[in-house]
Amino acid sequence: MISNAREFVNILRCLQEESRDSYTFEEDIQILKMSGDKLTAVNMYSSSQTIFICEKVPQIIQPDDQPATDRSNCSASEADNSTYILQAELGPQPLAVNKARELLSLYTLSQNAGVSDVDSSSFLHPLWVRCDMSDPAGTTWFGAEPVCVGHKKTGVKLYSIICKGSTIDKKSLITLEELKHEHKKRHHISPMGIKGSAQFNLFGSTVVENTIIESQSSVIADFKWSHVESILEIPPLSSTAMLNIKVASGDMRSPMFEMYRELEFLQTLADGLRTGETEWMEPLESASAVHLTKAYLEELQKRTKTSPDQEAKIAESIHFTICGTDALCSDLSWKTQKVKPESETAIFNAFLERGDLDFVEQLWVRMRKSVTSYQDIADCLKLVIEAIRYGHIKPWIHRDSCSALSKLILQSYHQQMEHVSLTGVTPINMLLEMGLDKMRKDYINYLIGEELTTINHLRYYLSTEVDLQEQVIRLRKLHHLLEVIVTCSTYLGLPYERLFFLTQSCLQHYKTSSYDEGHEFKLQIKPALISHFYQKEHPVLWGVELSSGHGPREVRTTLQLSDRPLVDHVIFETDYPNETVNGDSEEPAFFSTMVYCSLVSFA
């Protein structure tokens, strides 16, 4: 035992000090180093720590339809990829409970300064071992971590996690009094504290014809409170509540979906410039881009001849100059036009859609719906430039327009248009600038119109001093930010004060962080603001925690009830089908997870 403990601690020490993330022990045991927040069950106790995980070395299983002899013709990379796929399908593999107990014993010996034959000077990360539920209790995890007072290890905390399959019978669940009794059996001397927690998914999956369609977007309300009175009680209004908001762009339910499609076309142009190849999107218009452009120019020619207002706008535009970033930030003057449409989606669209699109923006709208080739772009721009050069049209533009085409239009006011060669990537560059200019105004129109931010806070996102690829990236950030805001505004109806705070938080985040739709934005709110959502819903996770002691000697007993298993390495036997959990049933089904803790002091 001492010899095995010495070997085990040496491996853990090397793994802790080196950059590698895994090691093999006794040929069939894999030791991993990872962050505790990656494992749901372990996350309750080691979320912010680096931990060791012990599990079986992944097995390599030959596919039934490919005998081993067939693999002789595979390249090394193909064989490696096949092995990786097979291991990924199997998932993590648990160890027998008795073997897990043995590993915890080795770990405990390695931390005990009283065992002179083992070097216990190292402060090791906590150890967690996957278990196969082969004991009567049904243990799925064993864990251990050192207890330190100052620079001295005084003992270890031992954890056991026990899981049960889903049930809709609430009477079969442990009661709060029984849970208190379980805690007192282990920690009967200390006074006991109790805390409750719950999570509700306010925006996530959709049930269509009894089938759950998972969404990549979610708004999870996370509640915490004291003075728990019963299992599965509704969080009181005195709870602290935090929204964890994760929004994926492109959800067809989002009021931002049309803007997303417009952004996707913009991204297609940017990708084409970067890679030299363009996969054109399916056109939204049946007419060709050239036909739509010609029709638009003919319409403008008629207006120019009959509308004195058009001439007035052109005369006004002559007094302005094409701006840089600073002028763009100071000259924006459009206002949100608020109407009273029939639906919430229409309400948002009314905020975002502007009624003051200038010539270049209206041209972009037509071209982005109909362009299917590089030649389309060049032909359309050639028609436009010729019409402007020969005075067939006298279009007006916003004073803060910064695209190359806008500059040509400004020059035409003074009869000084420079020659533009529509060859190479010039046409795509020009169209990309048109789209960037238009969409930036769309987003600002909403954010400024709703008084969610100021121009100064948007300078990073509006800058035209960076290259076009970076401008597209920043526009995507602005779009994702708006998706987050609109989700909370449209679906949750959050008040202005919370939306303003969330906007500032998102703007600040994306100034220093890369684009990431998987990022969770956090917003603290009062439970009363969303009580009409969660009080009618079943929680996806409900927990109660009993604790005794203080500081490093604090011990806890925890119950978690969840709509899905909190462990991924065992299959649960249940009379209630997992695929219907929290689906169409009036009574929710819950998986039960118990975490017990014991404090062992060194002599």
N, C-alpha and C positions, 0 to 999 in steps of 0.2 A: 504493500500500500504506500509506504514512504517513497519507494523507488518510483512508482507510478506518479505520485504527487509531484516529485521533483521534475520528472519529464514533462508533466502537464503544465506546471508553472513556467518552465523554460519556454515552452511553445507559446503560452499566452504572453509572456514578457516580450518575446521576439515579435509576435504579431502586433503588440501594442506599440513597440518602439520603431518598427520598420514601416515602410510605405505599403507593403502588400496587405491584401484584404482577406486572405484565406490561408488555411493550413490544414494538413491532414494528420490525424492522430489515430494510432492503432489501425491504420489501413482503411477502416470503414467509417470513420467519424470525421466529418468536416467541421472545422471551426471557422466561423466568419466574423469579421469586424464590420459593424455598421452602426448607423444612427438608430436609436430606439424608436423614433417616430415613424419608422417604416413598417412597424408591426403593430397592428391595432390593439391586440390584447396587452402586449408589453408596454405600449405607449402610455398606459395608465400610470406607470411607475418610472419609466426611463425615457420619457419623450425628448428630453434635452441632453441626453448622455450618449456617448459612444459605448456600445455594449459588445460582448462576445455572444455568438449564437452557435450552439452545438446541434448538429443534425446528421443524418446518414449521408454518406457520400452518394451523389446522384447515380442512379443505375442507368446503364446504357442498354436499351432494349431494341433488338432488331425488329424492324417492321415486318409484319406477316407477309406482305406482298413483295419483299425484297430479301431474298436469302443472302447469307453472309458471303457466298461465293460471288455474287453480283457486284459486291463493293470493291473488287479488285481493280475494276476499270475506273473507279472514281478518283478524282484528284484529291490531294490532301485537304484543300480548302473545302471541297464539296463534302468530304467525310466529316470535317469539323463542324460544318454548318448543319449537317444531318444530325450529328450527335447533340448539338446545342438545341435543336428543335425538339428532339425526343426528350431531353432532360427538362426543357421548359414545359412540355406537355404533362410530364409527370408531376412537376411542382416539388416543393420541399418535402423531404421524407423524415418522419419522426423516429426517435430511438425508443427502445423498450423502456418502460418506467424504471425497472431495476437498474438498467445501465445508466439512466439519467441520474438516479440517486447516487450511483457510484461516482459519476463525474462531479456532482455537487460536493461529495465528500472530499475528493481530491482538491477541489477549489478551496474548500473550507480549511483543509490542512495547510494549503499553501499560504493562507493569510494569517495563520495562528503563530504568533511569535514564540509560543511555548513549545512548538515542535522544532527542536534544534537542528534536525537533519534536513530541513527544508528551508531554503532561503525565502523568508517572508518579508523581505525589506521593500519589495515593490508594491505599490498601491495599484491594484489591477482594476480594469473596468468591470462592471457587473457582468455576471454570466447567466445566460438563459438557455435552457435545453428543451427542444421540442420532444413531447412525449406522445405515445400512441394510445393512451386511454386504456391500457391493459390492466390497470388496477381497479378494484371495486368502486373507487371514488370517481373514476373517469378523468384522470389528470391529463391535461393537454400541454402544460408548461410547468417546468420547475425553474426557479430563479434564485440567485444569491448575489448579495453585494456587501462589501465591507462596511462596518460601522466605525467611524473614526472620530476621536475626540482629540482635537489638536493635530499632532503629527503621529498619534499612536492609534493603532487598530485595536479596538476593544471587543470586537465581536463581528457577527455577520447577521444579516437579515435573510431569512429563507422564505421564498414565495412558492405557492402552488396555485395554479389556475385550473379550475374544474369547469367544464362546459357540458351543457345538455342541449338536446335537439329542440326544435321549435314546438310550441304548444299554444293552443288558444284557451286552454283551461286555466284561468287566473287562480283558481283555488289550489292548483298544484304548485304554484310558485311559493317560495319561502316568504313568510310574513316578516314585517319589520321587527316584531318582538323576538321571533326565532333568530333573526340575523343578529340582534343585540346579544342574545344568549350565546351564539357562536363566538362572537367577539370576546365576551367576558370569560369564556372558557380558556382562551389563550392569554388574555391580558386582564385578569380579574382585579388587579390592584389599582390600576390607574383610572381616573375619571375619563368619561367618554364624550367625544364630540361627534356631531352628525351633520353631514352635508348632502344636498341633493343636486343632481345635474340632469339635463335633458337636452336632446337635439331634435329639432323639427325641420324637415325639408319643405321650405315654403315655395320653392320653384324647382322642379326637377323632372321626374318621369311623368309620362302621360299614359293613361290607360285607354286603349282603343280596342273595342271588341274583346274584352277580358285579357288582352295582352299588354304587358308593360313595355312601353317604348322608352328606353333610357335616353335622357338628355345629357349633353356634354356640359350644360350650364346648371348651376345649382346655387340656391341661397339657403344656407343652413343657419338656423337660429340656435344659438348655444346659450342655455340658461344655467345659472348656478344660484343656489339658495341654501339657507340654513333652516333648522327646525322642521325636518321632514316628519310627516305624521303618518303616511301610509305608502305602500308600494304603488308605483305608477300614478302618484298624485300629479295634478296639473301644476306647473310652476306658478307660484304666486306672483302677483304684480310687484311685489317687493324684490323680486329676483334681479340679479344683474344679467343683462342680455347682450350678446354680441352676434352680429351678422357676419358670416363668412361667405363672401360673394365670389363666385367663380363663373365667368360668362364666356361662352364660346361664340365667336362671331359666325354668322351664317345660319342661325336657327330661324326656320321659316315662321315661327310664332312671333318673332321679334318685330316690333315696328321699324327696326333699323334694317330689315332684310333688303329692301330696294337699294338703300345706300350701300349695303354690303356688296350687292351685285355690281354697282358702279365702281366700288373700290377694287373689286376683283378684276374688272377690265383694266383699270389703271395699273394694277399689279402685273397683268399680262404684258402690257407695254414695257414696264420696267424690267421684267424678266427677259423679254426679247432683246432689249438693249444690252443686258448683262451677259446673256448666253449666246446670242446670235441666232436663236431659234425661238419662234413664237407659236404657241398653240392657241389659235383664235377661238374665242367663245362663240357659241351659237347665237346668231343675230336675233334681236328682239323685234326687228322690223322686217316685213316681207320685201319692201322696196330696197333697192341698192343704196349705198352710201352716196354715190355720185348723183343719183336721181333726187334723193332727199336734199342734198346740198344745192343743186340747181333750183329746185322748187323754193327753197328758203331764200336764195338770192333774188329770184324773180319776185317773190313776195315783198322783199325789202325795197326793190326798185320801185314797185308800185307805191309803197308807203312813202318813200322819199319824195315822190312827185306830188303826193296829195296831203302830206302831214307836216304842217309848220312846226309842230312840237318836236319832230325829229331834228329839224334844223337847229332848233333852240338847244337841244341836248348836245348836238355836235359843237355848237359855238361855246357852250359851257365847258365842254371837255377840253377845248383848246387851251384853256387857262391852267390846266393841271399838267404835271410831269409824271412820268413813270417812276414808281417809287422803289426804294430798297426796303429792307425790313423795318427800319424805324418809321418810315413814312406809312408803310402798310399798317403798322400798329396804331398810328395816330389818326389816320384818315378814315378808318372804318366808321360808317355812319348809318348803315341800314338798320332797320328795326324789325322785330318780330311782329308778324301780322297774326293776331289771334282771332280765330273764328270759333264757332260752336258746331263742330261736326257731330255725327251720330255715334261714333264709337271711340274707344280709347286709342286705337291705332290711328284713326283719322285725326284725333286731337294731336298726337305727336307729329304726324306727317304735316299738319298745318303749321306747326312750329318750325319744322325743318325746311319745308319747301318755300323758297323765296319767290316773291312776285316781281323782283327787280333784276332778273337775269339779263346781262348785257349781251351784245352780239356774239362775242367769243364763247360765252357760257352756253348760249342757245345752240351754237354750232357744235360744241362738245356734246350736248345732250343728243343731238341727231346722229353724230358720227359714232359715239360709243355704243349706240343701239344697232348700228348697221354695218360697221367696218368689219371686214373678214380677211383683209390682206394688206400687205405693205403698200401695194399699188393703189388700193382704195384711198389710203391716207394721202398719198402724194397727189392723186387726181383731184381730190376734194380741196386740198389746200391751194393747188394751182388755180382752180376756178375762183376761189375766194380772193387770192392775192391779185389776180387779173382784174376782177370786178372792182376791187378797191383802187388799184393803180389807174384804171381808166375812168374812175369816177362814176361807175354805174351804181354804186351804193356808197353811202356815207354813214357807216355804222357808228354807234356810240359805245363807249366802254366805260367801266368804272374807273375812277381816278386812281385807285390803288391796284389796278391790274398790272401784272408783272411778266406775263408770258411774252414770247418773241412775237407772236402774232399781234398782241396788243401794242407792242412797240411800233410795229409796222403801221398799224391803224393810226397811232398818234402822229407818226411821220407824215401820213397822208393828209392830215389836217393842214400841214405846212407845204404840201406838194414836194416832199423831200424823201420819198420812199427809197430805201436802199435795195439793191438786188439780192434776192434770196435764191440760192441753188437748191432745189428740192431733190437732192441726191444723197446717197449714203443713209446715215441714220437721222439726218436733219428733220424729215417729216415726222418720225416717231418722237423725236425730242420735242418738237413743237406741239404735237398733240398731247404728250405727257404733261408739258407745262400748262396747257389749257385745262386739263383735268385737275391738276394739283391746285391751280388758282381757284377753280370753281368750287371744289370740295372743301378747301380750307374755309371759304366764305360760308358754305352751308353749315359747317360745324360751329363756327364762331357765331353765326346767326342764332343758333339755339342757345349756346352757352352764355353769350352776352345778353341775349333777349330775355333769358330766364334769370339773369343776374346771378349766375352760379360762379362766375369768375370775372377777372378783368383782363384787359389786353396785355398788361404787364406780365401777368402770370402765364400768358400764352406765347411769349416771345420765342421760347425754345421751339415750339411746334410750328411757328409761322415763318421761321427763318428761311430766306431764299439764298443765303450766303453759302450753304452747304451744297454738295452735288445732288443731282436728281435722285439717285438711289437712296441717299440718306433722307431726302425730303419725303420720299414714299414711305420709308420706315417710320418717320415721325407722324405722318398722316395716319398710318395704321394704328399707331399708339393712340392717337386722338380718337380714332373710330372706336377702338376697344374701350377706351375710357367712357365714351358716350354710350356704348352698349351697356356698360355697368350702371351708369346713371339712369338710363331709360328703363332698365329692368326694375330698378328700385322705385322709380317714379310711377311707371305704368302699372306694374303688377302688384306692388306693395303699397303704393300711395303714400310714401314717406313724405313728411313735411319738408318745407323749404330749408329749414335750419340744418337738418340732417343731410339733405342732398348737397347743400353748399359745403359742408364739412367733408363729405365723401369726395366731391369734385376736387377739392384742394389736396386731399390725400392722394388721389389717383394721379393728378398732375405732378405732384412732387415725386411720386414713385417712378414714373416713366421718364423723368429727367435724367435719372442715374441708372435705370435698369433697362435691360433688353426687353423686346416684345415677348410676352409670355401669356397665352390664354389660360394656362394652367395655374396662374398666380391667384391666390385668394386675397381679396381685399377685405379688410376688417372694418366694421363700423359698430360702435357701441350705441345702443338705443334703449329707450324705456320700453318695458314689456307691453305697456298699455297701447303703444303705437301699432303693435301687430297681434294684439290679443284676439282679434276676430279671426286670425288665421290659425294660430296654434291651439286655441281652446277647443276647436272643432276637429282637430286632426290627431292622429296617433303619432307618438314620437318614433323616430327611427332609432333612437338610443335613449335609454333612461337609466340613471344610476343613482346609487346611494352609497356613501362612504362613511364608515365609522372609524374614528381614530382615537388613539391614546398616546400619551407621552409627548415629548417636545424635542425639537431639533433632530439630531441624527438618530435618536432613540425613539422617534415616533413610529408607531406601528398602525397599520390600517387593515380593515376588512371591507371588501368592496363587492357589491352586486351590480352587474350590468345586464340590462335587458335590451336586446337589439333585434331589428327586423331581418338581420342576416348574421351568419356565424362570424365571430371575431377572430377565428383561427382558420388557416388555409391548408393545414396539413393532415386533417382527419375528415372522414365522412360521417355525418351524424345520422343516426337512425331516428326517424320521426314518423308519426302517423299522419302528419300534416304536410302535404307536398310543398317543397321549398319554392317552386315556381309560382305558387299562388299567395305567398306570404305578402301581407299588406296589399293584396290586389283588390279583388272584387268582394271580399268578405267583409261583413259588418264588424266581426271581431278580429282584431289583429293577432298574428302569431308572433311569439317572441322566443328567441334563443337566450338561454340563461348562461351567464358567465360569472363565476365566483372566484375572487382572489383572496387567498388567506395569507397572512404574514406571521412569521414567528421570529422572535429576537433571541439569538444565542450569544451569550457572553463568553469570552475566552477567560480561562482561569488565570 
